[in-house]
Amino acid sequence: MAKAIEIKHMSMEQFYESMALSQFAFQYEKSAAELEQSREQFETEPAVRYAAYVDHKFAAQATVLELQTYIGGKAFAMGGLAGVATWPEYRRQGLVAKLLVQSLQEMKAKGQVISFLHPFAFDFYRKFGWEIYTEHKAYIIKSELLPKRIPYEGHIERFSGKYSLLSAIYQTYASKYNGSLVRTELWWKYRISKRKPGQIALYYDKSGETCGYLIYEVKNKRLTVHELIYLNEESRTALWSFIAQHDSMIDDVTITVPSDDLLPYQLPNPRIGQETIPYFMARIVDAEAFVDGYDFNSSNSDDHIPIQLSDEHAPWNNGSYLLQIDASGKASLRRLDENHRKEDVIKLDIGSFTTMLLGYLRPVQLAHLTRIDGDKAMIKRLQDRIPERITYLPDFF
């Protein structure tokens, strides 16, 4: 007999059922006080929470956080997929697929043109259109290999006030990257304060302007940098000099940094521990709306590039388009009829389209990997119109 499957929006009534599954699936345990904090967050944080029921029993769940991300220095509405979990007895029954498809439909309806997630398995989410869009570097630096301490004209103060002062510095820094979050006051309250505990140090330049900060903690002779944010080279070197002031009490420093970080090049001895870590995935939810808000490179002339986009799980994206980019860089996707010459079309899936426009991989690279098919000159022309930007996400959800 077929089982009855139903997808519902969760409310506070399902909070404890949801927390029981989360704690089991992600292998942690919350105290009564922590549960009360989570209950407040569940009720307050902007999100849509889904539950899958099988024969009226709570079987699986997912959350879509209502977020914004910087792309090309502009804020785009983003659905942050998180907390996807299924009780073992209901796994491999297609429940997560149903949750993902419904979440995509509702994200599109709400104007969330792109979605991010942290995968438990990259291949699994690739099947649904998400693709890796960012990575970061992780350093382990022995204390004797830290950057040299140098004099700086400004000064550093320990900080314990409201996050609003940090937020202004962060937003200026984050907007330089594609795929960083626009952090709200609630995000600082619920996410940063819990995931990045410890000391906060602010750097003021000689005119008294704040232009960098450090969130870190020292435990068991290791200094862990949770966040190193700077607006110029002066603040970067000052904050690293401040870190080096801890050399007598630590054995090493750990830190994650954007993929374009050049610290090893600036060290007297660059033989530090380094690892590149694939991190989050992204997928465009609404291709036409995304392109409408996206800024391409300017040029001397307009471009008209035929694209055949495949998207199995968001059929509104599936089909043939003309990508029209004017000289200023503004663009639109217009659907083509079936009679268009197929040999002129660039063919790619929604995951490749996403990672290409975010800047993680360039169109020519994707063509080498056979993730894009089409005329080489046309692919190169498309690449010339896509801005080169580094992707980075210093957050987790």
C-alpha positions as CSV (number, residue, x, y, z in Angstrom):
1,M,0.0,0.0,0.0
2,A,1.4,3.4,-1.0
3,K,2.4,5.7,1.8
4,A,0.8,9.1,2.2
5,I,3.5,11.8,1.9
6,E,2.7,15.4,2.7
7,I,4.9,18.5,2.8
8,K,3.9,21.2,5.3
9,H,5.2,24.5,6.5
10,M,6.4,24.2,10.1
11,S,5.3,26.4,12.9
12,M,6.3,26.7,16.6
13,E,4.2,23.6,17.2
14,Q,6.8,21.5,15.4
15,F,9.8,23.1,17.2
16,Y,10.6,20.2,19.5
17,E,10.1,17.6,16.8
18,S,12.4,19.6,14.6
19,M,15.1,19.9,17.3
20,A,14.9,16.2,18.1
21,L,15.7,15.3,14.4
22,S,18.4,18.0,14.1
23,Q,20.2,16.9,17.2
24,F,20.1,13.3,16.0
25,A,21.1,14.0,12.4
26,F,23.9,16.5,13.1
27,Q,25.0,14.7,16.3
28,Y,24.9,17.4,19.0
29,E,22.9,17.9,22.2
30,K,21.5,21.2,23.5
31,S,21.0,22.1,27.1
32,A,17.6,23.4,28.3
33,A,19.0,26.9,28.2
34,E,20.3,26.4,24.7
35,L,17.0,25.0,23.5
36,E,15.2,28.1,24.8
37,Q,17.6,30.2,22.8
38,S,17.0,28.1,19.8
39,R,13.3,28.4,20.3
40,E,13.6,32.2,20.3
41,Q,15.7,32.0,17.1
42,F,13.2,29.6,15.5
43,E,10.4,32.1,16.1
44,T,12.3,35.3,15.2
45,E,14.7,34.5,12.4
46,P,13.1,35.1,8.9
47,A,12.8,31.6,7.3
48,V,10.4,29.1,5.9
49,R,10.7,25.7,7.5
50,Y,9.4,22.6,5.8
51,A,8.4,19.2,7.3
52,A,7.7,16.0,5.3
53,Y,5.2,13.7,6.9
54,V,4.8,10.0,6.0
55,D,1.5,8.6,7.1
56,H,1.1,11.6,9.4
57,K,4.5,11.0,11.0
58,F,7.3,13.6,11.1
59,A,9.9,12.2,8.8
60,A,12.2,14.9,7.3
61,Q,12.8,18.6,7.3
62,A,14.5,21.5,5.6
63,T,14.7,25.3,6.2
64,V,15.1,28.1,3.7
65,L,16.5,31.2,5.4
66,E,15.6,34.6,4.0
67,L,18.9,36.1,3.2
68,Q,20.7,38.4,0.8
69,T,24.1,38.0,-0.9
70,Y,26.5,40.3,-2.6
71,I,27.0,39.7,-6.3
72,G,28.9,42.4,-8.2
73,G,28.6,44.6,-5.1
74,K,24.8,44.5,-5.2
75,A,22.5,42.7,-2.8
76,F,20.5,39.8,-4.3
77,A,17.6,38.0,-2.5
78,M,18.9,34.5,-1.6
79,G,17.3,31.4,-0.1
80,G,19.7,29.8,2.3
81,L,18.9,26.1,2.4
82,A,19.8,24.6,5.8
83,G,19.0,21.9,8.3
84,V,18.1,19.2,5.8
85,A,17.6,16.0,7.7
86,T,15.6,12.7,7.6
87,W,15.0,10.1,10.2
88,P,16.9,6.9,9.1
89,E,13.7,4.8,8.7
90,Y,12.5,7.3,6.0
91,R,15.7,7.8,4.1
92,R,16.0,7.0,0.3
93,Q,12.3,7.4,-0.2
94,G,12.6,10.7,-2.1
95,L,11.5,12.9,0.7
96,V,14.4,15.4,0.4
97,A,13.8,15.6,-3.3
98,K,10.2,16.7,-2.6
99,L,11.4,19.2,0.0
100,L,13.9,20.7,-2.5
101,V,11.5,21.0,-5.4
102,Q,8.9,22.6,-3.2
103,S,11.4,25.0,-1.7
104,L,12.6,26.0,-5.2
105,Q,9.0,26.8,-6.3
106,E,8.4,28.9,-3.2
107,M,11.8,30.7,-3.5
108,K,10.9,31.7,-7.0
109,A,7.5,33.0,-5.9
110,K,9.2,35.1,-3.2
111,G,11.8,36.6,-5.5
112,Q,14.7,34.7,-4.1
113,V,16.7,34.5,-7.3
114,I,19.5,32.3,-6.0
115,S,20.0,29.7,-3.3
116,F,23.1,28.6,-1.3
117,L,23.7,25.5,0.8
118,H,26.4,23.6,2.7
119,P,26.4,20.1,1.3
120,F,26.8,16.8,3.1
121,A,27.6,15.4,-0.3
122,F,28.4,17.5,-3.4
123,D,27.2,14.9,-5.8
124,F,23.8,14.6,-4.2
125,Y,23.0,18.3,-4.5
126,R,24.5,18.5,-8.0
127,K,21.6,16.3,-9.1
128,F,19.2,19.1,-8.1
129,G,21.1,22.0,-9.8
130,W,23.4,23.2,-7.0
131,E,27.1,23.6,-7.9
132,I,30.2,24.5,-5.9
133,Y,30.6,28.3,-6.0
134,T,33.3,29.0,-3.4
135,E,36.2,27.7,-1.5
136,H,38.6,29.0,1.1
137,K,42.1,28.5,2.3
138,A,42.9,27.2,5.8
139,Y,46.2,28.1,7.3
140,I,48.0,26.6,10.3
141,I,50.9,28.9,11.2
142,K,53.5,28.0,13.8
143,S,54.2,30.9,16.2
144,E,57.8,31.2,14.9
145,L,56.5,31.6,11.3
146,L,54.0,34.4,12.0
147,P,54.3,37.7,10.2
148,K,56.8,40.0,11.7
149,R,55.5,42.6,14.2
150,I,55.8,46.1,12.6
151,P,55.0,49.5,13.9
152,Y,51.6,51.0,12.8
153,E,50.4,54.6,13.0
154,G,46.9,53.8,14.3
155,H,46.0,51.8,17.4
156,I,44.1,48.7,18.5
157,E,41.4,48.6,21.1
158,R,39.7,45.6,22.7
159,F,36.0,45.9,21.9
160,S,32.8,44.7,23.7
161,G,30.1,47.0,22.4
162,K,27.3,46.4,19.9
163,Y,28.0,44.7,16.6
164,S,26.8,47.7,14.6
165,L,30.3,49.1,14.6
166,L,31.7,45.8,13.2
167,S,28.9,45.5,10.7
168,A,29.8,48.6,8.8
169,I,33.4,47.4,8.3
170,Y,32.2,43.9,7.4
171,Q,29.7,45.1,4.8
172,T,32.4,47.2,3.0
173,Y,34.7,44.2,3.0
174,A,32.1,41.6,2.0
175,S,30.7,43.6,-0.9
176,K,34.0,43.1,-2.7
177,Y,33.3,39.4,-3.0
178,N,30.6,37.4,-4.8
179,G,28.6,35.2,-2.5
180,S,29.2,36.9,0.9
181,L,26.2,37.5,3.0
182,V,24.5,40.8,3.8
183,R,24.5,40.4,7.5
184,T,21.4,41.7,9.4
185,E,21.3,42.6,13.1
186,L,19.6,39.3,13.8
187,W,22.4,37.4,12.0
188,W,25.0,39.0,14.2
189,K,22.9,38.2,17.3
190,Y,22.1,34.6,16.5
191,R,24.9,33.4,14.2
192,I,28.0,35.4,14.7
193,S,27.9,35.6,18.5
194,K,27.4,31.8,18.8
195,R,29.7,30.5,16.1
196,K,32.5,33.0,16.5
197,P,33.0,33.6,20.3
198,G,36.0,35.1,21.9
199,Q,37.9,38.4,21.9
200,I,37.2,41.3,19.5
201,A,40.0,43.8,18.6
202,L,39.3,46.9,16.5
203,Y,41.9,48.8,14.5
204,Y,41.7,52.6,14.3
205,D,43.8,54.5,11.8
206,K,45.7,57.7,12.8
207,S,42.6,59.8,12.0
208,G,40.5,57.7,14.4
209,E,38.5,55.8,11.7
210,T,37.8,52.1,12.3
211,C,39.1,50.1,9.3
212,G,39.5,46.6,10.5
213,Y,38.7,44.1,13.2
214,L,39.6,40.7,14.6
215,I,37.5,38.0,16.3
216,Y,39.6,35.3,17.9
217,E,40.0,33.1,20.9
218,V,43.0,31.4,22.6
219,K,42.7,27.9,24.0
220,N,45.2,25.1,24.7
221,K,48.1,27.2,23.2
222,R,46.3,27.7,19.9
223,L,45.0,31.1,18.7
224,T,41.9,30.6,16.4
225,V,41.0,33.5,14.2
226,H,37.3,33.4,13.6
227,E,37.3,36.5,11.5
228,L,39.9,38.9,10.2
229,I,38.3,41.8,8.3
230,Y,40.3,44.7,6.9
231,L,39.7,47.6,4.5
232,N,43.3,48.3,3.5
233,E,46.8,47.0,3.8
234,E,47.5,49.2,6.8
235,S,44.8,47.6,8.9
236,R,45.7,44.1,7.6
237,T,49.3,44.4,8.7
238,A,48.4,46.0,12.0
239,L,46.0,43.2,12.9
240,W,48.6,40.5,11.9
241,S,51.1,42.3,14.1
242,F,48.6,42.2,16.9
243,I,48.2,38.5,16.4
244,A,51.9,38.0,16.6
245,Q,51.9,39.8,20.0
246,H,50.4,36.5,21.4
247,D,53.5,34.5,20.3
248,S,54.7,33.8,23.9
249,M,51.4,32.1,24.9
250,I,50.6,30.0,21.8
251,D,52.1,27.3,19.6
252,D,50.2,28.1,16.4
253,V,47.5,30.1,14.7
254,T,44.6,28.8,12.7
255,I,42.6,30.9,10.2
256,T,40.5,30.5,7.1
257,V,40.8,33.2,4.4
258,P,39.5,33.9,0.9
259,S,41.0,32.0,-2.0
260,D,42.9,35.1,-3.2
261,D,44.7,35.6,0.1
262,L,48.4,36.3,-0.4
263,L,49.8,35.9,3.2
264,P,52.3,33.2,2.3
265,Y,53.9,35.4,-0.3
266,Q,54.4,38.1,2.4
267,L,56.0,35.8,5.0
268,P,59.7,35.5,5.6
269,N,59.2,31.7,5.5
270,P,56.0,30.7,3.6
271,R,56.2,27.0,4.5
272,I,53.1,27.1,6.6
273,G,50.3,24.5,6.6
274,Q,47.9,25.3,3.8
275,E,44.7,23.6,2.6
276,T,42.1,24.6,0.0
277,I,38.7,23.6,1.1
278,P,35.6,23.4,-1.2
279,Y,32.8,25.0,0.8
280,F,29.3,26.1,-0.3
281,M,27.2,25.4,-3.3
282,A,24.8,27.7,-5.2
283,R,22.1,27.4,-7.8
284,I,20.2,30.1,-9.6
285,V,16.5,29.8,-8.8
286,D,15.1,32.1,-11.4
287,A,17.4,32.6,-14.4
288,E,15.5,35.4,-16.1
289,A,15.2,37.5,-12.9
290,F,18.8,36.8,-11.9
291,V,20.1,38.1,-15.2
292,D,17.8,41.1,-15.0
293,G,19.7,42.2,-11.8
294,Y,23.2,41.1,-12.9
295,D,25.8,43.6,-14.1
296,F,27.9,42.3,-17.0
297,N,31.1,44.1,-18.2
298,S,30.6,47.1,-20.5
299,S,31.7,46.9,-24.1
300,N,31.8,48.9,-27.3
301,S,28.8,47.1,-28.7
302,D,25.8,44.9,-27.7
303,D,26.0,41.1,-27.6
304,H,23.3,38.6,-28.5
305,I,24.3,35.1,-27.3
306,P,21.9,32.1,-27.7
307,I,21.9,29.8,-24.7
308,Q,20.2,26.5,-24.1
309,L,19.8,26.1,-20.4
310,S,18.8,22.7,-18.8
311,D,17.2,22.6,-15.4
312,E,15.4,19.4,-14.5
313,H,14.1,20.5,-11.1
314,A,13.1,24.1,-11.9
315,P,11.4,23.7,-15.3
316,W,10.7,27.5,-15.6
317,N,14.5,27.8,-16.3
318,N,14.6,25.0,-18.8
319,G,14.8,26.0,-22.5
320,S,16.5,28.1,-25.2
321,Y,17.2,31.8,-24.6
322,L,18.8,34.8,-26.2
323,L,21.1,36.5,-23.7
324,Q,21.1,40.1,-24.7
325,I,23.8,42.3,-23.1
326,D,23.9,45.9,-24.1
327,A,27.0,48.1,-24.2
328,S,26.6,49.3,-20.7
329,G,26.4,45.7,-19.3
330,K,22.7,45.5,-18.6
331,A,21.2,42.3,-19.8
332,S,18.1,40.2,-20.2
333,L,17.2,36.6,-21.1
334,R,14.5,36.3,-23.8
335,R,13.1,32.9,-24.7
336,L,13.8,31.7,-28.3
337,D,11.4,29.7,-30.4
338,E,12.1,26.2,-31.5
339,N,13.2,27.3,-35.0
340,H,16.4,29.0,-33.9
341,R,19.6,27.5,-35.4
342,K,20.9,25.0,-32.9
343,E,24.5,25.2,-34.0
344,D,24.8,28.7,-32.6
345,V,23.6,27.8,-29.2
346,I,25.8,27.6,-26.0
347,K,24.5,24.6,-24.1
348,L,24.9,24.3,-20.3
349,D,23.1,23.3,-17.2
350,I,21.9,25.5,-14.4
351,G,24.8,24.6,-12.1
352,S,27.4,25.6,-14.7
353,F,25.4,28.8,-15.4
354,T,25.5,29.6,-11.7
355,T,29.1,29.0,-11.1
356,M,30.0,30.9,-14.2
357,L,28.1,34.0,-13.4
358,L,29.3,34.0,-9.8
359,G,32.9,33.9,-11.1
360,Y,34.1,30.6,-9.5
361,L,34.9,29.2,-12.9
362,R,35.2,31.0,-16.2
363,P,33.3,29.9,-19.3
364,V,36.5,28.7,-21.1
365,Q,37.4,26.6,-18.1
366,L,33.9,25.0,-18.0
367,A,34.2,24.3,-21.7
368,H,37.5,22.5,-21.1
369,L,35.7,20.4,-18.5
370,T,32.9,19.7,-21.0
371,R,30.4,21.5,-18.8
372,I,29.7,24.0,-21.6
373,D,29.2,23.1,-25.2
374,G,29.2,25.5,-28.1
375,D,31.2,27.7,-30.5
376,K,34.6,28.6,-29.0
377,A,34.5,32.1,-30.2
378,M,31.0,32.6,-28.7
379,I,32.1,31.1,-25.4
380,K,35.1,33.4,-25.3
381,R,32.8,36.4,-26.1
382,L,30.6,35.5,-23.2
383,Q,33.6,35.2,-20.9
384,D,34.7,38.7,-21.9
385,R,31.4,40.1,-20.7
386,I,31.4,38.3,-17.2
387,P,33.2,40.3,-14.5
388,E,36.1,38.6,-12.8
389,R,35.4,38.5,-9.1
390,I,36.5,36.2,-6.3
391,T,33.9,34.2,-4.4
392,Y,34.0,34.0,-0.6
393,L,31.6,33.2,2.2
394,P,32.9,33.8,5.8
395,D,29.7,32.4,7.3
396,F,27.9,29.1,7.8
397,F,24.3,28.0,8.0
